[in-house]
């Protein structure tokens, strides 16, 4: 049996289905990643048993996608998706099949998959079933569609972005027919929900060969059908010429928002349907990066940026300058600040009202900000009496 915890945990599923007289195999990305010796995070199982037959074999099941043949099996504290072998009809929305038909043939099931490297199966004893030469393509570091590339991409246009994403993740090359079909069918991406494009873009940006992934977006024209990027070819070309390996996905979005937008960062990110929290983080990063490029790092800038945005900016700044990251220096600088948050300031708004005899108002916030800056700049110590005297010397009380 394969010595991997995910396969070991799923082995009883295959064993139970086989004991009941059905075929069952590990399929998809887990089989590919096992062959590539990459980390495996979950496994998919395909079987000749119909969903109703699967549910007779196991005590605890959940119908998570039964209309498409998928049943969730709960076993020994783990959950596993088991999907019936199937063929698919036309894709009128260029994303999901209009209809699926359950079949008893593994090869028919594998034939509907996107790329040869994802169309392999493995038995419970570790034997590979590879009708479309996926292992050969893996050995050659090649991404090739199963069968006709035009058919695969017209069925599900998201596969076009998946191809670019796999280039980034695996540092593979595109088969010539696959590349040509990507160019021809790129306009079909207009039918795909932005959230799905974002998911693929995040994975591309998290890959170790981001530069190659960006090259594919440019050379195949995919960027023309991605939010906010159709007029940004020059910025994308500049990005792919940089060394991007050290950046995570959010830092890549910070870089692209910095290079491909002027002052409309919010609109650009909203067009990608990002969460409000994520937009806020990247916006802050862009503002901070612009200040760093204009002013250089200093105590008040670092304090106002806070650590997360500062580290993101340090990583992106290193990429822009083509040098080693100084994020460790930024972290050390941050740790040496006299205070790191307003809550650490040794005065409050109540103190200010008591000292001045004034009523609550915007002046309190202004005094607190000035006091923070004075403490951060080490003009005064973070002690109540010193801050009070400093405010009086500035005629602020």
C-alpha positions as CSV (number, residue, x, y, z in Angstrom):
1,X,0.0,0.0,0.0
2,X,1.1,3.6,-0.7
3,X,3.0,5.1,2.3
4,X,1.1,8.4,2.4
5,X,-1.3,9.3,5.3
6,X,-4.1,10.5,3.0
7,X,-4.0,7.4,0.8
8,X,-3.8,5.2,4.0
9,X,-6.9,6.9,5.5
10,X,-8.8,6.4,2.2
11,X,-7.7,2.8,1.6
12,X,-10.7,1.3,3.6
13,X,-13.1,3.1,1.2
14,X,-11.6,1.3,-1.8
15,X,-11.4,-1.9,0.1
16,X,-15.1,-1.7,1.1
17,X,-16.3,-0.9,-2.4
18,X,-14.2,-3.7,-3.9
19,X,-15.5,-6.2,-1.4
20,X,-19.0,-5.2,-2.4
21,X,-18.2,-6.1,-6.0
22,X,-17.5,-2.7,-7.4
23,X,-14.4,-1.1,-9.0
24,X,-12.8,1.8,-7.1
25,X,-9.7,3.9,-7.8
26,X,-7.8,6.9,-6.6
27,X,-8.0,9.5,-9.3
28,X,-7.0,13.1,-10.2
29,X,-4.6,15.4,-8.6
30,X,-3.5,13.2,-5.8
31,X,-2.3,10.5,-8.2
32,X,-0.5,13.2,-10.2
33,X,1.1,14.7,-7.1
34,X,2.1,11.2,-5.8
35,X,4.0,10.6,-9.1
36,X,5.6,14.1,-8.8
37,X,6.5,13.5,-5.1
38,X,4.5,16.7,-4.2
39,X,2.6,17.2,-1.0
40,X,-0.9,15.6,-1.0
41,X,-3.7,17.4,0.8
42,X,-6.7,15.2,-0.1
43,X,-7.7,12.3,-2.4
44,X,-10.5,11.8,-4.8
45,X,-12.1,8.4,-5.4
46,X,-13.9,7.2,-8.4
47,X,-16.1,4.0,-8.5
48,X,-18.3,2.0,-10.8
49,X,-20.9,2.0,-8.1
50,X,-23.8,4.4,-8.5
51,X,-24.5,6.9,-5.7
52,X,-27.3,4.8,-4.4
53,X,-25.1,1.7,-4.4
54,X,-22.3,3.6,-2.6
55,X,-24.7,4.5,0.1
56,X,-25.6,0.9,0.7
57,X,-21.9,0.1,1.3
58,X,-21.3,2.7,4.0
59,X,-23.2,3.6,7.2
60,X,-22.5,7.4,7.2
61,X,-22.9,9.3,4.0
62,X,-23.8,12.8,2.9
63,X,-25.3,13.8,-0.5
64,X,-22.9,16.6,-1.4
65,X,-23.4,16.5,-5.2
66,X,-25.4,13.4,-5.8
67,X,-26.9,14.7,-9.1
68,X,-23.3,14.7,-10.4
69,X,-22.5,11.3,-8.8
70,X,-20.7,12.5,-5.7
71,X,-21.3,11.1,-2.2
72,X,-19.4,12.2,0.9
73,X,-18.3,9.2,3.0
74,X,-17.7,9.7,6.8
75,X,-15.3,7.1,8.2
76,X,-13.0,7.0,11.2
77,X,-13.2,10.8,11.7
78,X,-12.4,11.6,8.1
79,X,-14.5,12.5,5.1
80,X,-13.9,11.3,1.5
81,X,-15.7,12.3,-1.7
82,X,-16.6,9.3,-3.8
83,X,-17.8,9.9,-7.4
84,X,-19.4,7.5,-9.8
85,X,-17.8,6.9,-13.2
86,X,-19.6,9.3,-15.6
87,X,-19.8,10.8,-19.0
88,X,-21.0,14.3,-19.6
89,X,-23.2,16.0,-22.2
90,X,-22.9,19.5,-23.7
91,X,-21.7,22.5,-21.7
92,X,-24.1,25.3,-22.7
93,X,-22.7,27.6,-20.1
94,X,-19.1,26.7,-20.9
95,X,-18.5,25.6,-17.3
96,X,-20.8,22.8,-16.1
97,X,-22.3,19.8,-18.1
98,X,-26.0,20.1,-18.9
99,X,-26.3,16.4,-18.0
100,X,-24.2,13.6,-16.7
101,X,-24.7,9.9,-17.3
102,X,-23.3,7.2,-14.9
103,X,-21.3,4.5,-16.5
104,X,-19.4,1.4,-15.4
105,X,-16.2,2.1,-17.4
106,X,-13.2,3.8,-15.8
107,X,-11.7,4.8,-19.2
108,X,-14.9,6.6,-20.2
109,X,-14.7,8.5,-16.9
110,X,-11.0,9.4,-17.4
111,X,-11.7,10.5,-21.0
112,X,-13.8,13.5,-19.8
113,X,-11.0,15.0,-17.7
114,X,-9.0,18.1,-18.5
115,X,-5.3,17.2,-18.8
116,X,-3.5,13.9,-19.3
117,X,-1.7,14.3,-16.0
118,X,-5.0,14.5,-14.2
119,X,-6.5,11.5,-16.1
120,X,-4.6,8.8,-14.3
121,X,-6.0,6.4,-11.8
122,X,-4.4,4.1,-9.2
123,X,-5.6,0.9,-7.6
124,X,-5.5,0.2,-3.9
125,X,-2.3,-1.8,-4.4
126,X,-0.5,1.1,-6.2
127,X,-0.9,0.1,-9.8
128,X,-1.2,3.0,-12.2
129,X,-3.9,3.1,-14.9
130,X,-2.9,5.6,-17.6
131,X,-4.8,5.3,-20.8
132,X,-3.8,8.8,-22.1
133,X,0.0,8.7,-21.3
134,X,-0.2,11.1,-18.4
135,X,3.0,9.7,-16.8
136,X,4.9,10.3,-20.1
137,X,3.7,13.9,-20.1
138,X,4.7,14.3,-16.4
139,X,8.2,13.0,-17.2
140,X,8.4,15.4,-20.1
141,X,7.0,18.2,-17.9
142,X,4.3,18.8,-20.4
143,X,0.7,20.0,-20.0
144,X,-1.6,18.4,-22.6
145,X,-5.3,18.1,-22.8
146,X,-7.1,14.7,-22.9
147,X,-8.1,14.4,-26.6
148,X,-8.9,17.4,-28.6
149,X,-7.9,20.7,-26.8
150,X,-10.7,22.7,-28.6
151,X,-13.3,20.3,-27.2
152,X,-11.9,20.3,-23.7
153,X,-11.8,24.1,-23.5
154,X,-15.2,24.7,-25.2
155,X,-16.7,22.3,-22.6
156,X,-15.3,24.1,-19.6
157,X,-13.5,27.4,-20.3
158,X,-12.1,27.5,-16.8
159,X,-9.7,24.8,-17.9
160,X,-7.9,27.5,-19.9
161,X,-7.0,29.3,-16.7
162,X,-6.2,26.0,-15.0
163,X,-3.6,25.3,-17.7
164,X,-1.9,28.6,-17.0
165,X,-2.1,27.9,-13.2
166,X,-0.5,24.5,-13.6
167,X,2.4,26.1,-15.6
168,X,3.0,28.3,-12.5
169,X,2.6,25.6,-10.0
170,X,4.6,22.9,-11.7
171,X,6.9,24.9,-14.0
172,X,5.8,22.8,-16.9
173,X,5.4,23.7,-20.6
174,X,2.3,23.8,-22.7
175,X,1.8,21.3,-25.5
176,X,1.6,23.3,-28.8
177,X,-2.0,22.2,-29.6
178,X,-3.1,23.1,-26.0
179,X,-1.4,26.5,-26.3
180,X,-3.0,27.2,-29.6
181,X,-6.5,26.2,-28.4
182,X,-6.0,28.5,-25.3
183,X,-5.5,31.4,-27.7
184,X,-8.5,30.6,-29.8
185,X,-10.9,29.9,-26.9
186,X,-9.7,32.6,-24.5
187,X,-12.8,34.7,-25.2
188,X,-14.9,32.0,-23.5
189,X,-13.5,33.2,-20.2
190,X,-16.1,36.0,-20.4
191,X,-18.7,33.3,-19.5
192,X,-16.8,32.3,-16.3
193,X,-17.7,33.8,-12.9
194,X,-15.1,36.2,-11.6
195,X,-14.8,34.3,-8.3
196,X,-13.7,31.2,-10.2
197,X,-11.1,33.3,-12.1
198,X,-9.9,34.7,-8.9
199,X,-9.4,31.3,-7.4
200,X,-7.3,30.2,-10.3
201,X,-5.3,33.5,-10.3
202,X,-4.6,33.1,-6.6
203,X,-3.2,29.6,-7.3
204,X,-1.1,30.9,-10.2
205,X,0.2,33.7,-7.9
206,X,1.1,31.2,-5.3
207,X,3.1,29.0,-7.7
208,X,6.9,28.7,-7.8
209,X,7.1,29.6,-11.5
210,X,4.9,32.7,-11.4
211,X,6.9,34.3,-14.2
212,X,6.1,31.5,-16.5
213,X,2.4,31.6,-15.5
214,X,2.3,35.3,-16.3
215,X,4.0,34.7,-19.6
216,X,1.2,32.3,-20.5
217,X,-1.5,34.9,-19.6
218,X,0.2,37.3,-21.9
219,X,1.2,35.1,-24.8
220,X,-2.2,33.4,-25.1
221,X,-4.2,36.6,-24.6
222,X,-5.9,35.4,-21.5
223,X,-5.2,38.7,-19.7
224,X,-7.6,40.4,-22.2
225,X,-10.5,38.6,-20.5
226,X,-9.4,39.1,-16.9
227,X,-10.8,42.0,-14.7
228,X,-8.9,45.3,-15.0
229,X,-6.0,43.7,-17.0
230,X,-7.0,44.1,-20.7
231,X,-5.1,47.4,-21.0
232,X,-2.2,46.4,-18.7
233,X,0.0,44.3,-21.0
234,X,3.0,46.6,-20.4
235,X,2.6,46.2,-16.6
236,X,2.3,42.4,-16.9
237,X,5.4,42.2,-19.1
238,X,7.3,44.2,-16.5
239,X,6.1,41.9,-13.8
240,X,7.1,38.7,-15.5
241,X,10.6,40.1,-16.1
242,X,11.0,40.3,-12.3
243,X,12.0,37.5,-9.9
244,X,8.7,36.7,-8.2
245,X,9.3,33.4,-6.4
246,X,9.5,35.0,-2.9
247,X,6.1,36.6,-3.1
248,X,2.9,35.0,-1.8
249,X,-0.5,35.5,-3.5
250,X,-1.5,38.6,-1.6
251,X,1.9,40.2,-2.2
252,X,1.5,39.4,-5.9
253,X,-1.8,41.3,-5.8
254,X,-0.1,44.2,-4.1
255,X,2.5,44.3,-6.8
256,X,0.0,44.1,-9.6
257,X,-2.2,46.7,-8.0
258,X,0.9,49.0,-7.6
259,X,2.1,48.5,-11.1
260,X,-1.1,48.1,-13.1
261,X,-3.2,50.8,-11.5
262,X,-2.9,54.5,-10.9
263,X,-5.2,55.7,-8.1
264,X,-8.1,53.3,-8.7
265,X,-6.9,50.4,-6.6
266,X,-10.2,49.8,-4.9
267,X,-12.1,49.6,-8.2
268,X,-9.5,47.2,-9.6
269,X,-9.8,44.8,-6.6
270,X,-13.5,45.0,-6.4
271,X,-13.8,44.0,-10.0
272,X,-12.0,40.8,-8.9
273,X,-14.8,40.2,-6.3
274,X,-12.4,40.1,-3.4
275,X,-13.6,40.2,0.2
276,X,-13.7,43.6,1.9
277,X,-11.1,42.4,4.3
278,X,-8.7,41.4,1.6
279,X,-9.3,44.6,-0.4
280,X,-8.5,46.6,2.7
281,X,-5.2,44.7,3.3
282,X,-4.0,45.2,-0.3
283,X,-5.1,48.8,-0.5
284,X,-3.2,49.6,2.7
285,X,-0.2,47.8,1.2
286,X,-0.3,49.9,-2.0
287,X,-0.6,53.2,0.1
288,X,2.3,52.1,2.2
289,X,4.4,51.0,-0.7
290,X,3.9,54.4,-2.4
291,X,5.0,56.2,0.7
292,X,8.0,53.9,1.2
293,X,9.1,54.6,-2.4
294,X,8.8,58.4,-1.8
295,X,10.0,58.7,1.8
296,X,12.0,55.6,2.6
297,X,11.3,53.6,5.8
298,X,11.0,55.7,9.0
299,X,9.5,55.1,12.4
300,X,6.1,56.8,11.9
301,X,5.5,55.2,8.5
302,X,6.2,51.8,10.0
303,X,4.0,52.5,13.0
304,X,1.1,53.7,10.7
305,X,1.6,50.7,8.3
306,X,1.6,48.1,11.1
307,X,3.6,44.9,10.8
308,X,1.6,42.9,8.2
309,X,1.5,45.7,5.6
310,X,5.1,46.6,6.3
311,X,6.4,43.0,5.7
312,X,4.3,42.8,2.5
313,X,5.8,46.1,1.3
314,X,9.3,45.0,2.2
315,X,8.9,41.9,0.1
316,X,7.5,43.7,-2.9
317,X,10.0,46.5,-2.7
318,X,12.8,43.9,-2.8
319,X,11.3,42.5,-6.0
320,X,10.9,46.0,-7.5
321,X,14.6,46.7,-6.8
322,X,15.9,43.3,-7.8
323,X,17.6,42.6,-4.4
324,X,17.3,40.5,-1.4
325,X,14.3,41.1,0.9
326,X,14.9,43.3,4.0
327,X,11.7,42.1,5.7
328,X,13.8,40.8,8.7
329,X,15.2,44.3,9.2
330,X,11.7,45.7,9.0
331,X,10.5,43.3,11.6
332,X,13.4,44.2,13.9
333,X,12.7,47.9,13.3
334,X,9.1,47.3,14.2
335,X,10.0,45.4,17.4
336,X,12.1,48.3,18.5
337,X,9.3,50.9,18.2
338,X,8.5,52.6,21.6
339,X,4.8,51.7,21.0
340,X,3.1,49.6,18.4
341,X,-0.5,50.6,18.8
342,X,-2.6,53.5,20.2
343,X,-3.7,51.2,23.1
344,X,-0.1,51.3,24.3
345,X,-0.1,55.1,24.5
346,X,0.0,56.2,28.2
347,X,-2.8,58.7,27.8
348,X,-6.5,58.5,26.8
349,X,-9.2,60.8,25.6
350,X,-10.5,61.1,29.1
351,X,-7.1,62.4,30.3
352,X,-7.2,65.0,27.6
353,X,-10.6,66.2,28.5
354,X,-9.7,66.3,32.2
355,X,-6.5,68.3,31.5
356,X,-8.1,70.8,29.1
357,X,-11.6,71.1,30.5
358,X,-12.9,70.8,27.0
359,X,-15.8,68.7,25.8
360,X,-15.4,65.6,23.6
361,X,-14.7,66.4,20.0
362,X,-12.4,65.8,17.0
363,X,-9.6,67.6,18.8
364,X,-9.1,64.5,21.0
365,X,-8.2,62.3,18.0
366,X,-5.9,65.0,16.7
367,X,-4.1,65.3,20.0
368,X,-3.8,61.5,20.3
369,X,-2.3,61.2,16.8
370,X,0.2,64.0,17.5
371,X,1.1,62.3,20.8
372,X,1.6,59.0,19.1
373,X,4.0,60.5,16.5
374,X,6.0,62.3,19.2
375,X,6.4,59.0,21.2
376,X,7.2,57.0,18.1
377,X,9.8,59.6,17.0
378,X,11.2,59.4,20.5
379,X,10.7,63.2,21.0
380,X,9.2,62.2,24.4
381,X,8.9,59.1,26.4
382,X,5.6,57.2,26.7
383,X,4.8,58.5,30.1
384,X,1.6,60.4,31.0
385,X,3.2,63.4,32.6
386,X,5.8,63.9,29.8
387,X,3.1,63.7,27.2
388,X,0.9,66.1,29.2
389,X,3.8,68.7,29.4
390,X,4.6,68.2,25.7
391,X,1.0,68.9,24.7
392,X,1.0,72.0,26.8
393,X,4.3,73.2,25.3
394,X,2.6,72.8,21.9
395,X,-0.4,74.9,23.1
396,X,-2.6,71.9,22.5
397,X,-4.2,71.9,26.0
